Amino acid sequence: MSADMSAKGIDARLREASRLAGSLRPEARLETKIDTSGPAVAARLKEASDLLDLCHALSRNEPSASAQ
């Protein structure tokens, strides 16, 4: 699975995660609907890993402030 890394793709995933999470108030946390099956958890971990790799790649390509 390859995640869409465009701003639109990331925005869509964040909005979907927020929608699925629902209210995060302590009294409503048990009502959240996050798929905790093995494949779903593995897919979210893979996506998080891909995003972390992307962040590291972007940080290596960003010009340093002292070079300006």
Phi and psi restraints in degrees (range 20) as a CNS / XPLOR table:
assign (resid 1 and name C) (resid 2 and name N)
       (resid 2 and name CA) (resid 2 and name C) 1.0 -114.7 20.0 2
assign (resid 2 and name N) (resid 2 and name CA)
       (resid 2 and name C) (resid 3 and name N) 1.0 126.2 20.0 2
assign (resid 2 and name C) (resid 3 and name N)
       (resid 3 and name CA) (resid 3 and name C) 1.0 -84.3 20.0 2
assign (resid 3 and name N) (resid 3 and name CA)
       (resid 3 and name C) (resid 4 and name N) 1.0 140.3 20.0 2
assign (resid 3 and name C) (resid 4 and name N)
       (resid 4 and name CA) (resid 4 and name C) 1.0 -69.2 20.0 2
assign (resid 4 and name N) (resid 4 and name CA)
       (resid 4 and name C) (resid 5 and name N) 1.0 116.5 20.0 2
assign (resid 4 and name C) (resid 5 and name N)
       (resid 5 and name CA) (resid 5 and name C) 1.0 -97.3 20.0 2
assign (resid 5 and name N) (resid 5 and name CA)
       (resid 5 and name C) (resid 6 and name N) 1.0 9.6 20.0 2
assign (resid 5 and name C) (resid 6 and name N)
       (resid 6 and name CA) (resid 6 and name C) 1.0 -70.8 20.0 2
assign (resid 6 and name N) (resid 6 and name CA)
       (resid 6 and name C) (resid 7 and name N) 1.0 161.3 20.0 2
assign (resid 6 and name C) (resid 7 and name N)
       (resid 7 and name CA) (resid 7 and name C) 1.0 -57.7 20.0 2
assign (resid 7 and name N) (resid 7 and name CA)
       (resid 7 and name C) (resid 8 and name N) 1.0 -39.7 20.0 2
assign (resid 7 and name C) (resid 8 and name N)
       (resid 8 and name CA) (resid 8 and name C) 1.0 -64.9 20.0 2
assign (resid 8 and name N) (resid 8 and name CA)
       (resid 8 and name C) (resid 9 and name N) 1.0 -42.0 20.0 2
assign (resid 8 and name C) (resid 9 and name N)
       (resid 9 and name CA) (resid 9 and name C) 1.0 -65.3 20.0 2
assign (resid 9 and name N) (resid 9 and name CA)
       (resid 9 and name C) (resid 10 and name N) 1.0 -44.4 20.0 2
assign (resid 9 and name C) (resid 10 and name N)
       (resid 10 and name CA) (resid 10 and name C) 1.0 -64.3 20.0 2
assign (resid 10 and name N) (resid 10 and name CA)
       (resid 10 and name C) (resid 11 and name N) 1.0 -43.1 20.0 2
assign (resid 10 and name C) (resid 11 and name N)
       (resid 11 and name CA) (resid 11 and name C) 1.0 -60.2 20.0 2
assign (resid 11 and name N) (resid 11 and name CA)
       (resid 11 and name C) (resid 12 and name N) 1.0 -43.0 20.0 2
assign (resid 11 and name C) (resid 12 and name N)
       (resid 12 and name CA) (resid 12 and name C) 1.0 -62.9 20.0 2
assign (resid 12 and name N) (resid 12 and name CA)
       (resid 12 and name C) (resid 13 and name N) 1.0 -42.6 20.0 2
assign (resid 12 and name C) (resid 13 and name N)
       (resid 13 and name CA) (resid 13 and name C) 1.0 -66.3 20.0 2
assign (resid 13 and name N) (resid 13 and name CA)
       (resid 13 and name C) (resid 14 and name N) 1.0 -40.3 20.0 2
assign (resid 13 and name C) (resid 14 and name N)
       (resid 14 and name CA) (resid 14 and name C) 1.0 -65.6 20.0 2
assign (resid 14 and name N) (resid 14 and name CA)
       (resid 14 and name C) (resid 15 and name N) 1.0 -40.3 20.0 2
assign (resid 14 and name C) (resid 15 and name N)
       (resid 15 and name CA) (resid 15 and name C) 1.0 -64.8 20.0 2
assign (resid 15 and name N) (resid 15 and name CA)
       (resid 15 and name C) (resid 16 and name N) 1.0 -41.1 20.0 2
assign (resid 15 and name C) (resid 16 and name N)
       (resid 16 and name CA) (resid 16 and name C) 1.0 -65.3 20.0 2
assign (resid 16 and name N) (resid 16 and name CA)
       (resid 16 and name C) (resid 17 and name N) 1.0 -42.5 20.0 2
assign (resid 16 and name C) (resid 17 and name N)
       (resid 17 and name CA) (resid 17 and name C) 1.0 -62.2 20.0 2
assign (resid 17 and name N) (resid 17 and name CA)
       (resid 17 and name C) (resid 18 and name N) 1.0 -41.4 20.0 2
assign (resid 17 and name C) (resid 18 and name N)
       (resid 18 and name CA) (resid 18 and name C) 1.0 -64.7 20.0 2
assign (resid 18 and name N) (resid 18 and name CA)
       (resid 18 and name C) (resid 19 and name N) 1.0 -41.6 20.0 2
assign (resid 18 and name C) (resid 19 and name N)
       (resid 19 and name CA) (resid 19 and name C) 1.0 -63.4 20.0 2
assign (resid 19 and name N) (resid 19 and name CA)
       (resid 19 and name C) (resid 20 and name N) 1.0 -44.1 20.0 2
assign (resid 19 and name C) (resid 20 and name N)
       (resid 20 and name CA) (resid 20 and name C) 1.0 -67.6 20.0 2
assign (resid 20 and name N) (resid 20 and name CA)
       (resid 20 and name C) (resid 21 and name N) 1.0 -34.4 20.0 2
assign (resid 20 and name C) (resid 21 and name N)
       (resid 21 and name CA) (resid 21 and name C) 1.0 -70.0 20.0 2
assign (resid 21 and name N) (resid 21 and name CA)
       (resid 21 and name C) (resid 22 and name N) 1.0 -30.6 20.0 2
assign (resid 21 and name C) (resid 22 and name N)
       (resid 22 and name CA) (resid 22 and name C) 1.0 63.6 20.0 2
assign (resid 22 and name N) (resid 22 and name CA)
       (resid 22 and name C) (resid 23 and name N) 1.0 -148.6 20.0 2
assign (resid 22 and name C) (resid 23 and name N)
       (resid 23 and name CA) (resid 23 and name C) 1.0 -75.2 20.0 2
assign (resid 23 and name N) (resid 23 and name CA)
       (resid 23 and name C) (resid 24 and name N) 1.0 134.8 20.0 2
assign (resid 23 and name C) (resid 24 and name N)
       (resid 24 and name CA) (resid 24 and name C) 1.0 -104.1 20.0 2
assign (resid 24 and name N) (resid 24 and name CA)
       (resid 24 and name C) (resid 25 and name N) 1.0 15.2 20.0 2
assign (resid 24 and name C) (resid 25 and name N)
       (resid 25 and name CA) (resid 25 and name C) 1.0 -61.3 20.0 2
assign (resid 25 and name N) (resid 25 and name CA)
       (resid 25 and name C) (resid 26 and name N) 1.0 144.5 20.0 2
assign (resid 25 and name C) (resid 26 and name N)
       (resid 26 and name CA) (resid 26 and name C) 1.0 -51.3 20.0 2
assign (resid 26 and name N) (resid 26 and name CA)
       (resid 26 and name C) (resid 27 and name N) 1.0 -40.0 20.0 2
assign (resid 26 and name C) (resid 27 and name N)
       (resid 27 and name CA) (resid 27 and name C) 1.0 -74.0 20.0 2
assign (resid 27 and name N) (resid 27 and name CA)
       (resid 27 and name C) (resid 28 and name N) 1.0 -12.7 20.0 2
assign (resid 27 and name C) (resid 28 and name N)
       (resid 28 and name CA) (resid 28 and name C) 1.0 -112.7 20.0 2
assign (resid 28 and name N) (resid 28 and name CA)
       (resid 28 and name C) (resid 29 and name N) 1.0 -0.3 20.0 2
assign (resid 28 and name C) (resid 29 and name N)
       (resid 29 and name CA) (resid 29 and name C) 1.0 -61.0 20.0 2
assign (resid 29 and name N) (resid 29 and name CA)
       (resid 29 and name C) (resid 30 and name N) 1.0 -34.9 20.0 2
assign (resid 29 and name C) (resid 30 and name N)
       (resid 30 and name CA) (resid 30 and name C) 1.0 -69.6 20.0 2
assign (resid 30 and name N) (resid 30 and name CA)
       (resid 30 and name C) (resid 31 and name N) 1.0 -13.7 20.0 2
assign (resid 30 and name C) (resid 31 and name N)
       (resid 31 and name CA) (resid 31 and name C) 1.0 -90.2 20.0 2
assign (resid 31 and name N) (resid 31 and name CA)
       (resid 31 and name C) (resid 32 and name N) 1.0 -1.1 20.0 2
assign (resid 31 and name C) (resid 32 and name N)
       (resid 32 and name CA) (resid 32 and name C) 1.0 -67.3 20.0 2
assign (resid 32 and name N) (resid 32 and name CA)
       (resid 32 and name C) (resid 33 and name N) 1.0 154.4 20.0 2
assign (resid 32 and name C) (resid 33 and name N)
       (resid 33 and name CA) (resid 33 and name C) 1.0 -122.2 20.0 2
assign (resid 33 and name N) (resid 33 and name CA)
       (resid 33 and name C) (resid 34 and name N) 1.0 74.7 20.0 2
assign (resid 33 and name C) (resid 34 and name N)
       (resid 34 and name CA) (resid 34 and name C) 1.0 -106.9 20.0 2
assign (resid 34 and name N) (resid 34 and name CA)
       (resid 34 and name C) (resid 35 and name N) 1.0 128.2 20.0 2
assign (resid 34 and name C) (resid 35 and name N)
       (resid 35 and name CA) (resid 35 and name C) 1.0 -68.5 20.0 2
assign (resid 35 and name N) (resid 35 and name CA)
       (resid 35 and name C) (resid 36 and name N) 1.0 114.6 20.0 2
assign (resid 35 and name C) (resid 36 and name N)
       (resid 36 and name CA) (resid 36 and name C) 1.0 -104.7 20.0 2
assign (resid 36 and name N) (resid 36 and name CA)
       (resid 36 and name C) (resid 37 and name N) 1.0 18.6 20.0 2
assign (resid 36 and name C) (resid 37 and name N)
       (resid 37 and name CA) (resid 37 and name C) 1.0 -67.8 20.0 2
assign (resid 37 and name N) (resid 37 and name CA)
       (resid 37 and name C) (resid 38 and name N) 1.0 156.4 20.0 2
assign (resid 37 and name C) (resid 38 and name N)
       (resid 38 and name CA) (resid 38 and name C) 1.0 -52.5 20.0 2
assign (resid 38 and name N) (resid 38 and name CA)
       (resid 38 and name C) (resid 39 and name N) 1.0 -51.0 20.0 2
assign (resid 38 and name C) (resid 39 and name N)
       (resid 39 and name CA) (resid 39 and name C) 1.0 -62.3 20.0 2
assign (resid 39 and name N) (resid 39 and name CA)
       (resid 39 and name C) (resid 40 and name N) 1.0 -37.5 20.0 2
assign (resid 39 and name C) (resid 40 and name N)
       (resid 40 and name CA) (resid 40 and name C) 1.0 -68.2 20.0 2
assign (resid 40 and name N) (resid 40 and name CA)
       (resid 40 and name C) (resid 41 and name N) 1.0 -42.4 20.0 2
assign (resid 40 and name C) (resid 41 and name N)
       (resid 41 and name CA) (resid 41 and name C) 1.0 -63.8 20.0 2
assign (resid 41 and name N) (resid 41 and name CA)
       (resid 41 and name C) (resid 42 and name N) 1.0 -43.8 20.0 2
assign (resid 41 and name C) (resid 42 and name N)
       (resid 42 and name CA) (resid 42 and name C) 1.0 -60.9 20.0 2
assign (resid 42 and name N) (resid 42 and name CA)
       (resid 42 and name C) (resid 43 and name N) 1.0 -40.6 20.0 2
assign (resid 42 and name C) (resid 43 and name N)
       (resid 43 and name CA) (resid 43 and name C) 1.0 -64.4 20.0 2
assign (resid 43 and name N) (resid 43 and name CA)
       (resid 43 and name C) (resid 44 and name N) 1.0 -41.3 20.0 2
assign (resid 43 and name C) (resid 44 and name N)
       (resid 44 and name CA) (resid 44 and name C) 1.0 -67.9 20.0 2
assign (resid 44 and name N) (resid 44 and name CA)
       (resid 44 and name C) (resid 45 and name N) 1.0 -38.7 20.0 2
assign (resid 44 and name C) (resid 45 and name N)
       (resid 45 and name CA) (resid 45 and name C) 1.0 -64.6 20.0 2
assign (resid 45 and name N) (resid 45 and name CA)
       (resid 45 and name C) (resid 46 and name N) 1.0 -40.7 20.0 2
assign (resid 45 and name C) (resid 46 and name N)
       (resid 46 and name CA) (resid 46 and name C) 1.0 -62.9 20.0 2
assign (resid 46 and name N) (resid 46 and name CA)
       (resid 46 and name C) (resid 47 and name N) 1.0 -44.3 20.0 2
assign (resid 46 and name C) (resid 47 and name N)
       (resid 47 and name CA) (resid 47 and name C) 1.0 -63.6 20.0 2
assign (resid 47 and name N) (resid 47 and name CA)
       (resid 47 and name C) (resid 48 and name N) 1.0 -42.1 20.0 2
assign (resid 47 and name C) (resid 48 and name N)
       (resid 48 and name CA) (resid 48 and name C) 1.0 -62.5 20.0 2
assign (resid 48 and name N) (resid 48 and name CA)
       (resid 48 and name C) (resid 49 and name N) 1.0 -40.7 20.0 2
assign (resid 48 and name C) (resid 49 and name N)
       (resid 49 and name CA) (resid 49 and name C) 1.0 -64.0 20.0 2
assign (resid 49 and name N) (resid 49 and name CA)
       (resid 49 and name C) (resid 50 and name N) 1.0 -43.0 20.0 2
assign (resid 49 and name C) (resid 50 and name N)
       (resid 50 and name CA) (resid 50 and name C) 1.0 -61.4 20.0 2
assign (resid 50 and name N) (resid 50 and name CA)
       (resid 50 and name C) (resid 51 and name N) 1.0 -41.8 20.0 2
assign (resid 50 and name C) (resid 51 and name N)
       (resid 51 and name CA) (resid 51 and name C) 1.0 -65.8 20.0 2
assign (resid 51 and name N) (resid 51 and name CA)
       (resid 51 and name C) (resid 52 and name N) 1.0 -39.5 20.0 2
assign (resid 51 and name C) (resid 52 and name N)
       (resid 52 and name CA) (resid 52 and name C) 1.0 -63.6 20.0 2
assign (resid 52 and name N) (resid 52 and name CA)
       (resid 52 and name C) (resid 53 and name N) 1.0 -43.1 20.0 2
assign (resid 52 and name C) (resid 53 and name N)
       (resid 53 and name CA) (resid 53 and name C) 1.0 -59.7 20.0 2
assign (resid 53 and name N) (resid 53 and name CA)
       (resid 53 and name C) (resid 54 and name N) 1.0 -41.8 20.0 2
assign (resid 53 and name C) (resid 54 and name N)
       (resid 54 and name CA) (resid 54 and name C) 1.0 -63.6 20.0 2
assign (resid 54 and name N) (resid 54 and name CA)
       (resid 54 and name C) (resid 55 and name N) 1.0 -43.4 20.0 2
assign (resid 54 and name C) (resid 55 and name N)
       (resid 55 and name CA) (resid 55 and name C) 1.0 -60.0 20.0 2
assign (resid 55 and name N) (resid 55 and name CA)
       (resid 55 and name C) (resid 56 and name N) 1.0 -42.4 20.0 2
assign (resid 55 and name C) (resid 56 and name N)
       (resid 56 and name CA) (resid 56 and name C) 1.0 -64.4 20.0 2
assign (resid 56 and name N) (resid 56 and name CA)
       (resid 56 and name C) (resid 57 and name N) 1.0 -42.0 20.0 2
assign (resid 56 and name C) (resid 57 and name N)
       (resid 57 and name CA) (resid 57 and name C) 1.0 -64.1 20.0 2
assign (resid 57 and name N) (resid 57 and name CA)
       (resid 57 and name C) (resid 58 and name N) 1.0 -42.2 20.0 2
assign (resid 57 and name C) (resid 58 and name N)
       (resid 58 and name CA) (resid 58 and name C) 1.0 -66.5 20.0 2
assign (resid 58 and name N) (resid 58 and name CA)
       (resid 58 and name C) (resid 59 and name N) 1.0 -37.4 20.0 2
assign (resid 58 and name C) (resid 59 and name N)
       (resid 59 and name CA) (resid 59 and name C) 1.0 -68.3 20.0 2
assign (resid 59 and name N) (resid 59 and name CA)
       (resid 59 and name C) (resid 60 and name N) 1.0 -30.8 20.0 2
assign (resid 59 and name C) (resid 60 and name N)
       (resid 60 and name CA) (resid 60 and name C) 1.0 -72.2 20.0 2
assign (resid 60 and name N) (resid 60 and name CA)
       (resid 60 and name C) (resid 61 and name N) 1.0 -27.4 20.0 2
assign (resid 60 and name C) (resid 61 and name N)
       (resid 61 and name CA) (resid 61 and name C) 1.0 -91.9 20.0 2
assign (resid 61 and name N) (resid 61 and name CA)
       (resid 61 and name C) (resid 62 and name N) 1.0 -7.6 20.0 2
assign (resid 61 and name C) (resid 62 and name N)
       (resid 62 and name CA) (resid 62 and name C) 1.0 -80.1 20.0 2
assign (resid 62 and name N) (resid 62 and name CA)
       (resid 62 and name C) (resid 63 and name N) 1.0 127.8 20.0 2
assign (resid 62 and name C) (resid 63 and name N)
       (resid 63 and name CA) (resid 63 and name C) 1.0 -63.5 20.0 2
assign (resid 63 and name N) (resid 63 and name CA)
       (resid 63 and name C) (resid 64 and name N) 1.0 142.7 20.0 2
assign (resid 63 and name C) (resid 64 and name N)
       (resid 64 and name CA) (resid 64 and name C) 1.0 -75.4 20.0 2
assign (resid 64 and name N) (resid 64 and name CA)
       (resid 64 and name C) (resid 65 and name N) 1.0 156.0 20.0 2
assign (resid 64 and name C) (resid 65 and name N)
       (resid 65 and name CA) (resid 65 and name C) 1.0 -64.4 20.0 2
assign (resid 65 and name N) (resid 65 and name CA)
       (resid 65 and name C) (resid 66 and name N) 1.0 -30.6 20.0 2
assign (resid 65 and name C) (resid 66 and name N)
       (resid 66 and name CA) (resid 66 and name C) 1.0 -74.0 20.0 2
assign (resid 66 and name N) (resid 66 and name CA)
       (resid 66 and name C) (resid 67 and name N) 1.0 -18.0 20.0 2
assign (resid 66 and name C) (resid 67 and name N)
       (resid 67 and name CA) (resid 67 and name C) 1.0 -82.8 20.0 2
assign (resid 67 and name N) (resid 67 and name CA)
       (resid 67 and name C) (resid 68 and name N) 1.0 -6.9 20.0 2
